[in-house]
Each structure stands twice: as structure tokens, then as C-alpha cells.
Amino acid sequence: MNPLTHYSLADLKRIYTTLHAALSRDSLLMDSNLLADLQTHLISEARRVGVDVSDHASWTMWLSDQGDER
């Protein structure tokens, strides 16, 4: 299996936002290790480029930018 760093950032953001949007329909996703690992990875990437992930608007804007930032 490939580490998350193998995949494009745009794909990872798209997958994360899709899974996150499904939380209200599938509460079991909240306990998903994959979702937690993906979120941790994306937070690290966002911080690396200077995004204040504690600011919901900044985090959401960064996630919605689907351009590949690699």
C-alpha cells in the first residue's frame, strides 16, 4: 500500500471533503482510522504552506482549492 504522500494533494482534499460531508449520514466514519490519518496528513500539509488550521474559514478555503500543490 502506498503512503498518503504518494497521492496528489488535490485528490486527497477531494476525498477528505467527500468523507467529511458524509459524517452526518454515516456516524461510523467518525471512528475511521483512514479518515483520521487523512485529516492529520492534510493538517500537516496545510500548516506547511502557512494555513491557520484553527481558523475554520482558512481551513475550508484551503481544502476547497483542488489545485495540485505539489
GROMACS elastic network, one bead per residue, 0.5 to 0.9 nm:
[ bonds ]
;  ai    aj funct       b0    kb
    2     5     6  0.78903   500
    2     6     6  0.61130   500
    2     7     6  0.81885   500
    3     6     6  0.56517   500
    3     7     6  0.78530   500
    4     7     6  0.57516   500
    4     8     6  0.85286   500
    4     9     6  0.89089   500
    4    12     6  0.79621   500
    4    37     6  0.87232   500
    4    38     6  0.74808   500
    4    41     6  0.75028   500
    5     8     6  0.75141   500
    5     9     6  0.80799   500
    5    41     6  0.84011   500
    7    10     6  0.84647   500
    7    11     6  0.69158   500
    7    12     6  0.69286   500
    8    11     6  0.53076   500
    8    12     6  0.63929   500
    8    13     6  0.87338   500
    8    68     6  0.62756   500
    8    69     6  0.81153   500
    8    70     6  0.73889   500
    9    12     6  0.50333   500
    9    13     6  0.60880   500
    9    14     6  0.85493   500
    9    42     6  0.81916   500
    9    45     6  0.86573   500
    9    66     6  0.78922   500
    9    67     6  0.78966   500
    9    68     6  0.55418   500
    9    69     6  0.64255   500
    9    70     6  0.70964   500
   10    13     6  0.51911   500
   10    14     6  0.62010   500
   10    15     6  0.86608   500
   10    63     6  0.85403   500
   10    65     6  0.76604   500
   10    67     6  0.55878   500
   10    69     6  0.73946   500
   11    14     6  0.50903   500
   11    15     6  0.61252   500
   11    16     6  0.85022   500
   11    66     6  0.76123   500
   11    68     6  0.80565   500
   12    15     6  0.51464   500
   12    16     6  0.60124   500
   12    17     6  0.85652   500
   12    38     6  0.74791   500
   12    42     6  0.78150   500
   13    16     6  0.50990   500
   13    17     6  0.60929   500
   13    18     6  0.84942   500
   13    38     6  0.88360   500
   13    42     6  0.74469   500
   13    62     6  0.88486   500
   13    63     6  0.56459   500
   13    64     6  0.74597   500
   13    65     6  0.82410   500
   13    66     6  0.68525   500
   14    17     6  0.53190   500
   14    18     6  0.61487   500
   14    19     6  0.86326   500
   14    63     6  0.77987   500
   14    64     6  0.79429   500
   14    66     6  0.70365   500
   15    18     6  0.51333   500
   15    19     6  0.61298   500
   15    20     6  0.84621   500
   15    38     6  0.89389   500
   16    19     6  0.51597   500
   16    20     6  0.59082   500
   16    21     6  0.84472   500
   16    35     6  0.71187   500
   16    38     6  0.68745   500
   16    39     6  0.71687   500
   16    42     6  0.86587   500
   16    63     6  0.85283   500
   17    20     6  0.50019   500
   17    21     6  0.60070   500
   17    22     6  0.86083   500
   17    63     6  0.73580   500
   17    64     6  0.81694   500
   18    21     6  0.52188   500
   18    22     6  0.64398   500
   19    22     6  0.51013   500
   19    23     6  0.67088   500
   19    29     6  0.76264   500
   19    35     6  0.74583   500
   20    23     6  0.54207   500
   20    24     6  0.84160   500
   20    29     6  0.82332   500
   20    30     6  0.86262   500
   20    35     6  0.81484   500
   21    24     6  0.69822   500
   21    25     6  0.83219   500
   22    25     6  0.52975   500
   22    26     6  0.60758   500
   22    27     6  0.82602   500
   22    29     6  0.78865   500
   23    26     6  0.50882   500
   23    27     6  0.53851   500
   23    28     6  0.77491   500
   23    29     6  0.60138   500
   23    30     6  0.65714   500
   24    27     6  0.62150   500
   26    29     6  0.59164   500
   26    30     6  0.80482   500
   27    30     6  0.56119   500
   27    31     6  0.79089   500
   28    31     6  0.56496   500
   28    32     6  0.68583   500
   29    33     6  0.85946   500
   29    34     6  0.89037   500
   29    35     6  0.71857   500
   30    33     6  0.86284   500
   30    35     6  0.76047   500
   30    36     6  0.81893   500
   31    34     6  0.88477   500
   31    35     6  0.79541   500
   31    36     6  0.78248   500
   32    35     6  0.52997   500
   32    36     6  0.63557   500
   32    37     6  0.86684   500
   33    36     6  0.50195   500
   33    37     6  0.59996   500
   33    38     6  0.84014   500
   34    37     6  0.51129   500
   34    38     6  0.59778   500
   34    39     6  0.84776   500
   35    38     6  0.50438   500
   35    39     6  0.60499   500
   35    40     6  0.85452   500
   36    39     6  0.51278   500
   36    40     6  0.61351   500
   36    41     6  0.85851   500
   37    40     6  0.50872   500
   37    41     6  0.61253   500
   37    42     6  0.85920   500
   38    41     6  0.51143   500
   38    42     6  0.61347   500
   38    43     6  0.85519   500
   39    42     6  0.50977   500
   39    43     6  0.60221   500
   39    44     6  0.85281   500
   40    43     6  0.51702   500
   40    44     6  0.62446   500
   40    45     6  0.87258   500
   41    44     6  0.51663   500
   41    45     6  0.63120   500
   41    46     6  0.86806   500
   42    46     6  0.60117   500
   42    47     6  0.85054   500
   42    63     6  0.85734   500
   43    46     6  0.50523   500
   43    47     6  0.61034   500
   43    48     6  0.84874   500
   43    51     6  0.86757   500
   43    53     6  0.66934   500
   43    59     6  0.84940   500
   44    47     6  0.52328   500
   44    48     6  0.61429   500
   44    49     6  0.89337   500
   45    48     6  0.50067   500
   45    49     6  0.66325   500
   45    50     6  0.88792   500
   45    51     6  0.87211   500
   46    49     6  0.54133   500
   46    50     6  0.64208   500
   46    51     6  0.51437   500
   46    52     6  0.77013   500
   46    53     6  0.70593   500
   46    59     6  0.77356   500
   46    62     6  0.73151   500
   46    63     6  0.86448   500
   47    51     6  0.50404   500
   47    52     6  0.65814   500
   47    53     6  0.69179   500
   48    51     6  0.74826   500
   50    53     6  0.88860   500
   51    54     6  0.87313   500
   51    55     6  0.84966   500
   51    58     6  0.65097   500
   51    59     6  0.68121   500
   51    62     6  0.74326   500
   52    55     6  0.56241   500
   52    56     6  0.84079   500
   52    58     6  0.63341   500
   52    59     6  0.68559   500
   53    56     6  0.66583   500
   53    57     6  0.86669   500
   53    58     6  0.65965   500
   53    59     6  0.50329   500
   53    60     6  0.87167   500
   54    57     6  0.88840   500
   54    58     6  0.81063   500
   54    59     6  0.74044   500
   55    58     6  0.53901   500
   55    59     6  0.62230   500
   55    60     6  0.86134   500
   56    59     6  0.51032   500
   56    60     6  0.59704   500
   56    61     6  0.84567   500
   57    60     6  0.51380   500
   57    61     6  0.60278   500
   57    62     6  0.85432   500
   58    61     6  0.51324   500
   58    62     6  0.61260   500
   58    63     6  0.85666   500
   59    62     6  0.51904   500
   59    63     6  0.61620   500
   59    64     6  0.86264   500
   60    63     6  0.50637   500
   60    64     6  0.61027   500
   60    65     6  0.87631   500
   61    64     6  0.51206   500
   61    65     6  0.64633   500
   62    65     6  0.53397   500
   62    66     6  0.83571   500
   63    66     6  0.70564   500
   64    67     6  0.88793   500
   65    68     6  0.84722   500
   66    69     6  0.85746   500
